[in-house]
Amino acid sequence: MEVEISIPTRFSLNQNFPNPFNPVTSIQYAIANKQFVTLKVYDILGKEITTLVNENKEAGNYSVDFNAAELPSGVYIYQLSTADFTQIKKMILTK
């Protein structure tokens, strides 16, 4: 049996799923080459809530869970950053 491994050709940050969520959601992203990756979550006022990823990653597709059980309902921002790429998306926590 042959298994094909797909390496992304570009960087991408997907919309979290589910969205709205309570209290856990999944954030998927792809990086095209080995990079230092940072994935952070902020509240709507721009205050940093947590850092989900802060390390070197090989090219590939990744998924990280965000547990917001201790946070109030509201809109949160997540940002993926590398040396070559930065993207921001919104997510909604409903309790």
C-alpha positions as CSV (number, residue, x, y, z in Angstrom):
1,M,0.0,0.0,0.0
2,E,1.4,3.4,-1.0
3,V,0.8,6.4,1.1
4,E,1.1,9.8,-0.4
5,I,2.3,12.6,2.0
6,S,1.3,16.0,0.9
7,I,3.7,18.9,1.7
8,P,2.1,22.3,1.5
9,T,3.3,24.6,-1.2
10,R,2.2,27.8,0.6
11,F,1.5,29.0,4.1
12,S,-2.1,29.1,5.3
13,L,-4.2,29.6,8.4
14,N,-7.6,28.0,8.4
15,Q,-10.7,29.1,10.2
16,N,-11.0,27.4,13.6
17,F,-13.6,24.6,13.9
18,P,-16.1,24.6,15.3
19,N,-16.8,28.3,15.3
20,P,-18.6,29.5,17.4
21,F,-17.1,27.1,20.0
22,N,-17.5,26.1,23.7
23,P,-15.0,25.5,25.2
24,V,-12.6,23.7,22.8
25,T,-11.8,24.5,19.1
26,S,-9.2,23.3,16.6
27,I,-7.0,25.6,14.6
28,Q,-5.3,24.2,11.5
29,Y,-2.4,25.7,9.6
30,A,0.2,24.8,7.0
31,I,3.8,25.9,6.5
32,A,5.6,25.4,3.2
33,N,9.2,25.1,4.6
34,K,10.9,24.7,7.9
35,Q,10.3,27.8,10.0
36,F,10.0,29.1,13.5
37,V,6.3,29.3,14.0
38,T,4.3,31.3,16.6
39,L,0.5,30.9,17.1
40,K,-1.0,33.3,19.6
41,V,-4.5,34.1,20.9
42,Y,-5.6,37.6,21.8
43,D,-8.8,39.1,23.2
44,I,-10.7,41.6,21.2
45,L,-8.7,44.5,22.9
46,G,-5.4,43.0,21.7
47,K,-4.3,41.6,25.1
48,E,-2.4,38.3,24.6
49,I,-4.2,35.4,26.2
50,T,-1.9,32.5,25.4
51,T,0.8,31.2,23.0
52,L,-0.3,27.9,21.5
53,V,2.8,27.3,19.3
54,N,6.3,28.8,19.7
55,E,8.9,26.5,18.1
56,N,10.6,25.4,14.9
57,K,8.3,23.3,12.6
58,E,9.0,21.3,9.6
59,A,7.0,21.9,6.4
60,G,3.6,20.3,6.8
61,N,0.0,20.5,8.0
62,Y,-0.7,21.0,11.7
63,S,-3.6,21.2,14.0
64,V,-3.7,22.6,17.6
65,D,-6.6,22.6,20.1
66,F,-7.4,25.7,22.0
67,N,-9.3,25.2,25.3
68,A,-11.0,28.4,26.5
69,A,-12.8,26.9,29.5
70,E,-11.5,29.6,31.8
71,L,-12.3,32.5,29.5
72,P,-15.5,34.6,29.2
73,S,-17.7,34.5,26.1
74,G,-16.6,36.8,23.3
75,V,-14.6,37.4,20.2
76,Y,-10.9,36.3,20.2
77,I,-8.2,36.7,17.6
78,Y,-5.6,34.2,16.7
79,Q,-2.4,35.0,14.8
80,L,0.0,32.7,13.0
81,S,3.5,34.2,12.4
82,T,6.7,33.1,10.7
83,A,9.6,35.0,9.2
84,D,7.7,35.0,5.8
85,F,4.0,35.0,6.8
86,T,1.5,36.5,9.2
87,Q,-2.2,35.9,9.2
88,I,-5.0,36.8,11.6
89,K,-8.5,35.3,12.1
90,K,-11.3,35.7,14.5
91,M,-13.1,33.1,16.5
92,I,-16.2,33.3,18.8
93,L,-16.5,31.7,22.2
94,T,-20.1,31.2,23.4
95,K,-21.0,29.8,26.8
